[in-house]
């Protein structure tokens, strides 16, 4: 009996544990679903940037399409002036001007919140205007009294297809498809309005009177008032195929555009967290192919605000944060200007490398130039700070150059691209002893020689051999104030 009760209690405990686990999973799933809904309701900044960039590309395409339309209007107008006698060319010139207005109005309203609907509406009017220009004959007073059925005999239908080409320039498959459907519908209405005229000759009417011989068919086809539907069938099939092919082409082009825009947005967002050159390398090579360990000669620069702890004793956390942010903005701008990579921020300092992302034969010279310009930038900043009574800042800089291993460090969830080697340790130690040796910039002899030697030595006031903490051998360094 006791054994049975123990088994029953054990089974009850297992069921309770299972129910508790199931409840936790349901709660976790609900929380995840709620978080997803919130993300959809409040899109991330990167998505906002992406949509804004795509919208900008579409507006540029619409502007290009308008200028293409204007060019086509000018070419066709010149052609009509040469081909059509006066004053009938004035009649077609009115259509050309109307076609210009129909392009200018949606272009002018392209930033309107209903700009897309306006453009789609004007596409219908465009097709109707071109169809009317082709099928509606000019007044008899202008010297043309041919039967209206003759209007279907020429090749002017090709002018309608130019609207598909214009729509393709806007990066919008929807506009291409809408243009194609509008052409099919409006052109068919125009054809059947002429086909249904009382004086139109048709195969059906002639066949109803008796069997048509080949000679009779040819004779009927050559009469001015004859209208056959074979040409219309061909136009429908050709327009449908053109619309489909151009829509697919524009869709593929749009996908390429979206990929490029998204890559630019990702690169821009990524460069806010890592160096621009590192973001560029990641965007080009991909995260999986980038960061394989490699050994190369790199110049390493360490910089630090001297006495930062004492300096910020009387500052509020907000002012301390603002001070650090201002220093980082100024220093990173100088590093990037000289082609350096900002490896990491270290509290009130930072570590920068030159030649770590790609080969830079002049990496040592870039690091030295960066150090001296950084000091000049701090001096300019101090002059600005003195006008509001703020204490001046001093920055200590250490530079060394040599072979290091570059690559990704970290685990699966997070990696960091960095450099590893004795060069890094030496550069850090050099920055630490700047105050002890009475300088603001200390560069190793190896770095000076790799940068060109004598042309840089003139910028340093002293040279001496020092013993660094944790190293058995001394190192020759050059000191600048």
Kinemage of the C-alpha trace (Angstrom):
@kinemage 1
@onewidth
@group {chain A} dominant
@subgroup {mainchain}
@vectorlist {calphas} color= white
{ca unk a 1} P 0.000 0.000 0.000
{ca unk a 2} L 2.773 2.422 0.927
{ca unk a 3} L 4.590 1.541 -2.300
{ca unk a 4} L 1.426 2.304 -4.271
{ca unk a 5} L 1.000 5.644 -2.510
{ca unk a 6} L 4.646 6.529 -3.249
{ca unk a 7} L 4.219 5.695 -6.925
{ca unk a 8} L 0.991 7.737 -7.055
{ca unk a 9} L 2.727 10.711 -5.399
{ca unk a 10} L 5.662 10.416 -7.823
{ca unk a 11} L 3.304 10.345 -10.806
{ca unk a 12} L 1.448 13.385 -9.436
{ca unk a 13} L 4.738 15.269 -9.018
{ca unk a 14} L 5.780 14.441 -12.579
{ca unk a 15} L 2.430 15.661 -13.925
{ca unk a 16} L 2.686 18.869 -11.908
{ca unk a 17} L 6.227 19.436 -13.177
{ca unk a 18} L 5.092 18.789 -16.748
{ca unk a 19} L 2.177 21.219 -16.405
{ca unk a 20} L 4.468 23.844 -14.905
{ca unk a 21} L 6.924 23.413 -17.773
{ca unk a 22} L 4.092 23.651 -20.290
{ca unk a 23} L 2.785 26.823 -18.647
{ca unk a 24} L 6.257 28.396 -18.753
{ca unk a 25} L 6.550 27.583 -22.446
{ca unk a 26} L 3.145 29.128 -23.160
{ca unk a 27} L 4.065 32.270 -21.228
{ca unk a 28} L 7.398 32.477 -23.065
{ca unk a 29} L 5.684 32.041 -26.416
{ca unk a 30} L 3.139 34.752 -25.548
{ca unk a 31} L 5.916 37.121 -24.500
{ca unk a 32} L 7.801 36.458 -27.742
{ca unk a 33} L 4.632 37.040 -29.779
{ca unk a 34} L 3.951 40.296 -27.929
{ca unk a 35} L 7.517 41.458 -28.541
{ca unk a 36} L 7.178 40.653 -32.238
{ca unk a 37} L 3.926 42.636 -32.425
{ca unk a 38} L 5.597 45.577 -30.748
{ca unk a 39} L 8.470 45.439 -33.240
{ca unk a 40} L 5.979 45.483 -36.104
{ca unk a 41} L 4.100 48.382 -34.564
{ca unk a 42} L 7.321 50.327 -33.905
{ca unk a 43} L 9.798 49.422 -36.680
{ca unk a 44} L 13.471 49.602 -35.973
{ca unk a 45} L 15.505 52.578 -37.079
{ca unk a 46} L 17.324 50.491 -39.667
{ca unk a 47} L 13.976 49.618 -41.256
{ca unk a 48} L 13.023 53.298 -41.262
{ca unk a 49} L 16.335 54.119 -42.939
{ca unk a 50} L 15.751 51.349 -45.476
{ca unk a 51} L 12.278 52.575 -46.404
{ca unk a 52} L 13.503 56.153 -46.654
{ca unk a 53} L 16.379 55.101 -48.936
{ca unk a 54} L 14.062 53.055 -51.168
{ca unk a 55} L 11.631 55.966 -51.362
{ca unk a 56} L 14.483 58.274 -52.364
{ca unk a 57} L 15.544 55.870 -55.130
{ca unk a 58} L 11.964 55.726 -56.434
{ca unk a 59} L 11.738 59.526 -56.503
{ca unk a 60} L 14.998 59.714 -58.417
{ca unk a 61} L 13.621 57.161 -60.893
{ca unk a 62} L 10.448 59.223 -61.313
{ca unk a 63} L 12.526 62.328 -61.966
{ca unk a 64} L 14.620 60.471 -64.542
{ca unk a 65} L 11.438 59.184 -66.218
{ca unk a 66} L 10.070 62.742 -66.464
{ca unk a 67} L 13.221 63.987 -68.180
{ca unk a 68} L 13.112 60.968 -70.491
{ca unk a 69} L 9.495 61.875 -71.368
{ca unk a 70} L 10.524 65.468 -72.064
{ca unk a 71} L 13.294 64.257 -74.381
{ca unk a 72} L 10.880 61.951 -76.214
{ca unk a 73} L 8.357 64.798 -76.615
{ca unk a 74} L 11.000 67.033 -78.176
{ca unk a 75} L 12.167 64.315 -80.581
{ca unk a 76} L 8.637 63.360 -81.659
{ca unk a 77} L 7.638 67.030 -82.039
{ca unk a 78} L 10.594 67.723 -84.320
{ca unk a 79} L 9.731 64.601 -86.316
{ca unk a 80} L 6.091 65.678 -86.722
{ca unk a 81} L 7.074 69.194 -87.779
{ca unk a 82} L 9.221 67.706 -90.519
{ca unk a 83} L 6.687 65.038 -91.531
{ca unk a 84} L 3.256 66.705 -91.143
{ca unk a 85} L 2.353 69.792 -93.205
{ca unk a 86} L 1.191 73.043 -91.676
{ca unk a 87} L -1.240 73.660 -89.965
{ca unk a 88} L -1.896 70.006 -89.125
{ca unk a 89} L 1.378 69.838 -87.173
{ca unk a 90} L -0.056 72.458 -84.833
{ca unk a 91} L -2.885 70.042 -84.041
{ca unk a 92} L -0.434 67.323 -83.017
{ca unk a 93} L 1.702 69.892 -81.222
{ca unk a 94} L -1.273 70.506 -78.924
{ca unk a 95} L -1.279 66.818 -78.037
{ca unk a 96} L 2.463 66.983 -77.340
{ca unk a 97} L 1.967 69.921 -74.985
{ca unk a 98} L -0.872 68.087 -73.238
{ca unk a 99} L 1.358 65.034 -72.880
{ca unk a 100} L 4.005 67.260 -71.280
{ca unk a 101} L 1.482 68.597 -68.765
{ca unk a 102} L 0.344 65.077 -67.911
{ca unk a 103} L 3.944 64.237 -67.058
{ca unk a 104} L 4.749 67.454 -65.208
{ca unk a 105} L 1.760 67.430 -62.832
{ca unk a 106} L 2.486 64.036 -61.167
{ca unk a 107} L 6.203 64.887 -61.199
{ca unk a 108} L 5.455 68.153 -59.390
{ca unk a 109} L 3.268 66.272 -56.876
{ca unk a 110} L 5.731 63.393 -56.368
{ca unk a 111} L 6.225 64.292 -52.677
{ca unk a 112} L 2.480 64.386 -52.012
{ca unk a 113} L 1.238 61.766 -49.576
{ca unk a 114} L -1.025 60.397 -52.340
{ca unk a 115} L 1.667 60.772 -54.984
{ca unk a 116} L 1.512 57.104 -56.047
{ca unk a 117} L -2.262 57.183 -56.600
{ca unk a 118} L -1.911 60.440 -58.524
{ca unk a 119} L 0.744 58.900 -60.769
{ca unk a 120} L -1.378 55.801 -61.463
{ca unk a 121} L -4.344 57.999 -62.345
{ca unk a 122} L -2.299 60.087 -64.752
{ca unk a 123} L -0.989 56.941 -66.412
{ca unk a 124} L -4.565 56.148 -67.493
{ca unk a 125} L -4.952 59.693 -68.829
{ca unk a 126} L -1.584 59.356 -70.625
{ca unk a 127} L -2.706 56.218 -72.438
{ca unk a 128} L -6.055 57.823 -73.306
{ca unk a 129} L -4.340 60.927 -74.709
{ca unk a 130} L -1.882 58.987 -76.867
{ca unk a 131} L -4.686 56.718 -78.095
{ca unk a 132} L -6.787 59.769 -78.991
{ca unk a 133} L -3.860 61.377 -80.815
{ca unk a 134} L -3.486 58.221 -82.928
{ca unk a 135} L -7.131 57.297 -83.584
{ca unk a 136} L -8.987 60.623 -83.599
{ca unk a 137} L -8.485 62.345 -86.978
{ca unk a 138} L -7.773 66.073 -87.120
{ca unk a 139} L -10.580 68.378 -88.271
{ca unk a 140} L -11.337 68.326 -92.003
{ca unk a 141} L -10.431 72.001 -92.127
{ca unk a 142} L -6.809 71.031 -91.593
{ca unk a 143} L -6.751 69.255 -94.943
{ca unk a 144} L -7.315 65.620 -94.021
{ca unk a 145} L -10.629 63.993 -95.012
{ca unk a 146} L -9.497 60.364 -95.032
{ca unk a 147} L -11.815 57.746 -93.496
{ca unk a 148} L -11.273 57.227 -89.787
{ca unk a 149} L -10.606 53.508 -90.403
{ca unk a 150} L -7.277 54.487 -91.999
{ca unk a 151} L -6.056 55.477 -88.523
{ca unk a 152} L -5.649 51.762 -87.682
{ca unk a 153} L -3.446 51.026 -90.704
{ca unk a 154} L -0.229 52.732 -89.595
{ca unk a 155} L 2.441 51.846 -87.083
{ca unk a 156} L 1.565 54.644 -84.645
{ca unk a 157} L 0.568 52.054 -82.039
{ca unk a 158} L 4.286 51.828 -81.210
{ca unk a 159} L 4.052 55.276 -79.622
{ca unk a 160} L 1.724 53.809 -76.988
{ca unk a 161} L 4.336 51.218 -76.078
{ca unk a 162} L 6.764 54.026 -75.224
{ca unk a 163} L 4.714 54.512 -72.064
{ca unk a 164} L 5.859 51.078 -70.908
{ca unk a 165} L 9.450 52.197 -71.301
{ca unk a 166} L 8.789 55.319 -69.243
{ca unk a 167} L 7.142 53.290 -66.492
{ca unk a 168} L 10.151 50.961 -66.407
{ca unk a 169} L 12.428 53.885 -65.475
{ca unk a 170} L 10.638 54.406 -62.147
{ca unk a 171} L 11.748 51.103 -60.519
{ca unk a 172} L 8.061 50.240 -59.999
{ca unk a 173} L 6.756 46.906 -61.377
{ca unk a 174} L 3.289 48.004 -60.308
{ca unk a 175} L 3.410 51.030 -62.604
{ca unk a 176} L 4.615 48.918 -65.516
{ca unk a 177} L 1.821 46.405 -65.003
{ca unk a 178} L -0.756 49.177 -64.565
{ca unk a 179} L 0.476 50.870 -67.743
{ca unk a 180} L 0.234 47.631 -69.718
{ca unk a 181} L -3.309 46.918 -68.523
{ca unk a 182} L -4.333 50.501 -69.289
{ca unk a 183} L -2.976 50.181 -72.822
{ca unk a 184} L -4.810 46.906 -73.425
{ca unk a 185} L -8.137 48.297 -72.203
{ca unk a 186} L -8.055 51.817 -73.639
{ca unk a 187} L -6.577 50.820 -77.000
{ca unk a 188} L -9.190 48.064 -77.340
{ca unk a 189} L -11.944 50.589 -76.630
{ca unk a 190} L -10.529 52.850 -79.334
{ca unk a 191} L -10.258 50.020 -81.863
{ca unk a 192} L -13.808 48.809 -81.253
{ca unk a 193} L -15.186 52.335 -81.422
{ca unk a 194} L -13.881 52.506 -84.995
{ca unk a 195} L -14.759 48.872 -85.761
{ca unk a 196} L -18.374 49.532 -84.784
{ca unk a 197} L -18.768 52.521 -87.147
{ca unk a 198} L -21.646 52.089 -89.627
{ca unk a 199} L -19.441 52.671 -92.663
{ca unk a 200} L -16.770 50.186 -91.524
{ca unk a 201} L -16.220 47.197 -93.802
{ca unk a 202} L -15.713 43.900 -91.984
{ca unk a 203} L -14.990 40.328 -92.978
{ca unk a 204} L -18.090 39.128 -91.132
{ca unk a 205} L -20.402 41.409 -93.099
{ca unk a 206} L -18.858 40.411 -96.424
{ca unk a 207} L -18.906 36.709 -95.550
{ca unk a 208} L -22.593 36.913 -94.708
{ca unk a 209} L -23.323 37.894 -98.318
{ca unk a 210} L -21.526 34.842 -99.743
{ca unk a 211} L -18.274 32.882 -99.821
{ca unk a 212} L -15.208 35.120 -100.088
{ca unk a 213} L -12.543 34.174 -102.576
{ca unk a 214} L -8.904 35.077 -102.098
{ca unk a 215} L -9.248 37.867 -104.629
{ca unk a 216} L -12.318 39.210 -102.834
{ca unk a 217} L -10.518 39.131 -99.471
{ca unk a 218} L -7.567 41.035 -100.937
{ca unk a 219} L -9.861 43.556 -102.582
{ca unk a 220} L -11.781 44.064 -99.324
{ca unk a 221} L -8.568 44.443 -97.298
{ca unk a 222} L -7.313 47.229 -99.556
{ca unk a 223} L -10.436 49.368 -99.209
{ca unk a 224} L -9.922 52.450 -96.949
{ca unk a 225} L -12.959 51.722 -94.779
{ca unk a 226} L -11.968 48.127 -94.019
{ca unk a 227} L -11.035 47.111 -90.470
{ca unk a 228} L -9.724 43.642 -89.610
{ca unk a 229} L -9.132 42.402 -86.085
{ca unk a 230} L -5.987 40.382 -86.847
{ca unk a 231} L -3.755 43.416 -86.235
{ca unk a 232} L -5.579 44.098 -82.976
{ca unk a 233} L -5.033 40.502 -81.838
{ca unk a 234} L -1.313 40.871 -82.583
{ca unk a 235} L -1.170 44.138 -80.663
{ca unk a 236} L -2.846 42.549 -77.638
{ca unk a 237} L -0.453 39.604 -77.594
{ca unk a 238} L 2.641 41.778 -78.147
{ca unk a 239} L 1.588 44.315 -75.500
{ca unk a 240} L 0.857 41.541 -72.981
{ca unk a 241} L 4.255 39.947 -73.576
{ca unk a 242} L 6.076 43.290 -73.436
{ca unk a 243} L 4.285 44.153 -70.198
{ca unk a 244} L 5.156 40.798 -68.649
{ca unk a 245} L 8.802 40.897 -69.692
{ca unk a 246} L 9.353 44.521 -68.663
{ca unk a 247} L 7.567 43.925 -65.343
{ca unk a 248} L 9.856 40.983 -64.602
{ca unk a 249} L 12.924 42.984 -65.640
{ca unk a 250} L 11.937 45.912 -63.431
{ca unk a 251} L 11.132 43.528 -60.562
{ca unk a 252} L 14.605 42.013 -60.797
{ca unk a 253} L 16.178 45.466 -61.035
{ca unk a 254} L 14.183 46.543 -58.005
{ca unk a 255} L 15.372 43.520 -56.035
{ca unk a 256} L 18.950 44.417 -56.918
{ca unk a 257} L 18.270 48.001 -55.886
{ca unk a 258} L 16.744 46.859 -52.601
{ca unk a 259} L 19.750 44.639 -51.877
{ca unk a 260} L 22.130 47.508 -52.589
{ca unk a 261} L 20.134 49.952 -50.491
{ca unk a 262} L 19.867 47.456 -47.640
{ca unk a 263} L 23.609 46.822 -47.796
{ca unk a 264} L 24.256 50.569 -47.609
{ca unk a 265} L 21.883 50.941 -44.655
{ca unk a 266} L 23.480 47.991 -42.849
{ca unk a 267} L 26.934 49.402 -43.549
{ca unk a 268} L 25.880 52.826 -42.261
{ca unk a 269} L 24.346 51.328 -39.109
{ca unk a 270} L 27.314 49.020 -38.591
{ca unk a 271} L 29.801 51.893 -38.910
{ca unk a 272} L 28.190 53.461 -35.840
{ca unk a 273} L 29.419 50.528 -33.756
{ca unk a 274} L 32.691 49.630 -35.475
{ca unk a 275} L 35.186 51.519 -37.608
{ca unk a 276} L 33.972 52.499 -41.091
{ca unk a 277} L 36.757 50.468 -42.726
{ca unk a 278} L 35.755 47.420 -40.672
{ca unk a 279} L 32.102 47.925 -41.615
{ca unk a 280} L 33.105 48.224 -45.270
{ca unk a 281} L 35.150 45.023 -45.092
{ca unk a 282} L 32.305 43.142 -43.412
{ca unk a 283} L 29.808 44.359 -46.024
{ca unk a 284} L 32.043 43.357 -48.925
{ca unk a 285} L 33.323 39.989 -47.718
{ca unk a 286} L 30.516 38.845 -45.432
{ca unk a 287} L 30.699 37.936 -41.781
{ca unk a 288} L 31.682 34.320 -42.362
{ca unk a 289} L 34.585 35.055 -44.708
{ca unk a 290} L 35.993 37.970 -42.744
{ca unk a 291} L 38.374 37.815 -39.804
{ca unk a 292} L 40.423 34.702 -40.504
{ca unk a 293} L 43.686 34.982 -38.503
{ca unk a 294} L 46.565 36.508 -40.435
{ca unk a 295} L 49.982 37.920 -39.559
{ca unk a 296} L 50.966 41.344 -40.875
{ca unk a 297} L 52.891 44.452 -39.861
{ca unk a 298} L 50.604 46.878 -38.026
{ca unk a 299} L 51.079 50.216 -36.258
{ca unk a 300} L 49.268 50.374 -32.913
{ca unk a 301} L 48.315 53.630 -31.173
{ca unk a 302} L 47.046 54.003 -27.604
{ca unk a 303} L 45.648 57.329 -26.361
{ca unk a 304} L 44.323 58.286 -22.944
{ca unk a 305} L 43.114 61.419 -21.136
{ca unk a 306} L 45.655 62.286 -18.422
{ca unk a 307} L 44.179 62.556 -14.928
{ca unk a 308} L 40.650 61.830 -16.031
{ca unk a 309} L 39.547 60.505 -12.610
{ca unk a 310} L 40.643 63.679 -10.818
{ca unk a 311} L 39.231 65.821 -13.596
{ca unk a 312} L 35.750 64.367 -13.255
{ca unk a 313} L 35.553 64.365 -9.436
{ca unk a 314} L 33.482 67.528 -9.466
{ca unk a 315} L 31.494 66.709 -12.609
{ca unk a 316} L 28.019 65.190 -12.672
{ca unk a 317} L 27.562 61.844 -14.446
{ca unk a 318} L 25.813 63.666 -17.294
{ca unk a 319} L 28.708 66.095 -17.812
{ca unk a 320} L 31.230 63.257 -17.527
{ca unk a 321} L 29.330 61.333 -20.196
{ca unk a 322} L 29.210 64.429 -22.430
{ca unk a 323} L 32.946 64.990 -21.963
{ca unk a 324} L 33.781 61.410 -22.920
{ca unk a 325} L 31.462 61.507 -25.914
{ca unk a 326} L 32.977 64.744 -27.201
{ca unk a 327} L 36.495 63.348 -26.820
{ca unk a 328} L 35.561 60.144 -28.634
{ca unk a 329} L 33.903 62.015 -31.505
{ca unk a 330} L 36.955 64.203 -32.036
{ca unk a 331} L 39.522 61.456 -31.681
{ca unk a 332} L 37.689 58.948 -33.886
{ca unk a 333} L 37.338 61.577 -36.625
{ca unk a 334} L 41.113 62.071 -36.604
{ca unk a 335} L 41.777 58.319 -36.638
{ca unk a 336} L 39.414 57.737 -39.574
{ca unk a 337} L 40.885 60.704 -41.449
{ca unk a 338} L 44.260 58.952 -41.484
{ca unk a 339} L 42.830 55.573 -42.489
{ca unk a 340} L 43.038 53.995 -39.076
{ca unk a 341} L 40.801 51.400 -37.448
{ca unk a 342} L 39.296 52.182 -34.061
{ca unk a 343} L 39.906 48.863 -32.338
{ca unk a 344} L 38.144 49.686 -29.067
{ca unk a 345} L 37.355 52.399 -26.546
{ca unk a 346} L 39.059 51.924 -23.187
{ca unk a 347} L 37.165 54.095 -20.733
{ca unk a 348} L 38.681 57.551 -21.212
{ca unk a 349} L 41.029 56.294 -23.928
{ca unk a 350} L 41.118 54.175 -27.043
{ca unk a 351} L 43.215 51.819 -29.103
{ca unk a 352} L 43.627 52.374 -32.851
{ca unk a 353} L 45.440 50.298 -35.451
{ca unk a 354} L 46.801 51.096 -38.894
{ca unk a 355} L 47.158 48.345 -41.467
{ca unk a 356} L 45.056 45.759 -39.626
{ca unk a 357} L 42.101 45.545 -42.056
{ca unk a 358} L 44.142 45.667 -45.260
{ca unk a 359} L 47.762 46.107 -46.182
{ca unk a 360} L 48.985 49.675 -45.651
{ca unk a 361} L 52.684 50.084 -46.479
{ca unk a 362} L 52.592 53.569 -44.919
{ca unk a 363} L 50.796 52.444 -41.754
{ca unk a 364} L 53.577 53.719 -39.374
{ca unk a 365} L 53.533 57.156 -41.033
{ca unk a 366} L 49.733 57.266 -40.790
{ca unk a 367} L 49.886 56.454 -37.062
{ca unk a 368} L 52.461 59.192 -36.385
{ca unk a 369} L 50.529 61.757 -38.408
{ca unk a 370} L 47.367 60.774 -36.543
{ca unk a 371} L 49.089 61.256 -33.164
{ca unk a 372} L 50.300 64.780 -33.942
{ca unk a 373} L 46.977 65.850 -35.444
{ca unk a 374} L 45.151 64.425 -32.453
{ca unk a 375} L 47.223 66.654 -30.175
{ca unk a 376} L 46.416 69.654 -32.371
{ca unk a 377} L 42.721 68.802 -32.168
{ca unk a 378} L 42.906 68.613 -28.365
{ca unk a 379} L 44.617 72.019 -28.298
{ca unk a 380} L 41.819 73.520 -30.407
{ca unk a 381} L 39.264 71.916 -28.125
{ca unk a 382} L 41.037 73.318 -25.042
{ca unk a 383} L 40.864 76.834 -26.469
{ca unk a 384} L 37.144 76.365 -26.960
{ca unk a 385} L 36.751 74.926 -23.445
{ca unk a 386} L 38.673 77.827 -21.882
{ca unk a 387} L 36.082 80.317 -23.124
{ca unk a 388} L 33.531 78.728 -20.789
{ca unk a 389} L 35.944 78.247 -17.893
{ca unk a 390} L 36.472 74.488 -18.286
{ca unk a 391} L 39.748 72.840 -17.286
{ca unk a 392} L 42.146 71.961 -20.143
{ca unk a 393} L 42.694 68.344 -21.168
{ca unk a 394} L 45.947 66.516 -21.787
{ca unk a 395} L 46.161 63.360 -23.849
{ca unk a 396} L 49.016 60.856 -23.705
{ca unk a 397} L 49.809 58.757 -26.783
{ca unk a 398} L 51.990 55.699 -27.295
{ca unk a 399} L 52.844 54.232 -30.716
{ca unk a 400} L 54.641 51.054 -31.714
{ca unk a 401} L 54.867 49.065 -34.936
{ca unk a 402} L 55.623 45.461 -35.764
{ca unk a 403} L 54.218 42.057 -36.712
{ca unk a 404} L 50.942 41.049 -35.048
{ca unk a 405} L 48.182 38.535 -35.596
{ca unk a 406} L 44.903 40.051 -36.759
{ca unk a 407} L 41.543 38.289 -36.773
{ca unk a 408} L 38.357 37.516 -34.918
{ca unk a 409} L 38.356 36.642 -31.228
{ca unk a 410} L 35.350 35.474 -29.238
{ca unk a 411} L 32.687 32.794 -29.270
{ca unk a 412} L 29.829 31.912 -31.568
{ca unk a 413} L 27.478 34.547 -30.193
{ca unk a 414} L 29.881 37.482 -30.300
{ca unk a 415} L 33.225 38.071 -31.971
{ca unk a 416} L 35.601 41.009 -31.996
{ca unk a 417} L 38.076 41.851 -34.725
{ca unk a 418} L 41.333 42.827 -33.039
{ca unk a 419} L 45.114 42.516 -33.101
{ca unk a 420} L 47.191 40.366 -30.764
{ca unk a 421} L 50.926 40.419 -30.126
{ca unk a 422} L 53.792 41.978 -28.227
{ca unk a 423} L 53.421 45.157 -30.308
{ca unk a 424} L 50.089 45.856 -28.624
{ca unk a 425} L 51.572 45.453 -25.142
{ca unk a 426} L 54.516 47.729 -25.954
{ca unk a 427} L 52.276 50.477 -27.365
{ca unk a 428} L 50.116 50.322 -24.239
{ca unk a 429} L 53.147 50.544 -21.948
{ca unk a 430} L 54.509 53.499 -23.911
{ca unk a 431} L 51.285 55.409 -23.393
{ca unk a 432} L 51.427 54.647 -19.645
{ca unk a 433} L 54.903 56.194 -19.139
{ca unk a 434} L 54.371 59.442 -21.048
{ca unk a 435} L 54.015 61.461 -17.838
{ca unk a 436} L 57.043 59.785 -16.261
{ca unk a 437} L 59.318 60.795 -19.166
{ca unk a 438} L 57.781 64.258 -19.536
{ca unk a 439} L 56.136 63.928 -22.933
{ca unk a 440} L 52.747 63.611 -24.576
{ca unk a 441} L 53.682 61.379 -27.538
{ca unk a 442} L 56.099 58.458 -27.315
{ca unk a 443} L 56.945 56.467 -30.454
{ca unk a 444} L 59.273 53.507 -30.682
{ca unk a 445} L 62.400 53.548 -32.837
{ca unk a 446} L 60.916 50.714 -34.909
{ca unk a 447} L 57.897 52.861 -35.749
{ca unk a 448} L 60.028 55.912 -36.640
{ca unk a 449} L 62.306 53.919 -38.943
{ca unk a 450} L 59.365 52.159 -40.620
{ca unk a 451} L 57.759 55.579 -41.235
{ca unk a 452} L 60.795 57.033 -42.969
{ca unk a 453} L 63.276 57.814 -40.226
{ca unk a 454} L 64.852 61.281 -40.351
{ca unk a 455} L 61.814 63.158 -41.661
{ca unk a 456} L 59.934 62.266 -38.475
{ca unk a 457} L 62.785 62.573 -35.978
{ca unk a 458} L 62.714 66.363 -36.253
{ca unk a 459} L 59.268 66.397 -34.635
{ca unk a 460} L 60.542 64.678 -31.468
{ca unk a 461} L 62.545 66.634 -28.875
{ca unk a 462} L 64.367 63.724 -27.215
{ca unk a 463} L 65.372 60.083 -27.570
{ca unk a 464} L 66.229 57.619 -24.859
{ca unk a 465} L 66.286 53.932 -24.033
{ca unk a 466} L 63.754 52.898 -21.425
{ca unk a 467} L 62.819 49.765 -19.558
{ca unk a 468} L 59.141 48.864 -19.847
{ca unk a 469} L 57.221 47.076 -17.135
{ca unk a 470} L 57.113 43.335 -17.731
{ca unk a 471} L 59.905 43.327 -20.364
{ca unk a 472} L 63.534 42.232 -19.921
{ca unk a 473} L 65.013 44.154 -22.841
{ca unk a 474} L 65.092 47.940 -23.090
{ca unk a 475} L 63.564 49.810 -26.023
{ca unk a 476} L 64.687 52.985 -27.777
{ca unk a 477} L 61.889 55.573 -27.921
{ca unk a 478} L 61.415 59.142 -29.129
{ca unk a 479} L 59.523 61.717 -27.086
{ca unk a 480} L 57.459 64.709 -28.205
{ca unk a 481} L 55.678 67.254 -26.041
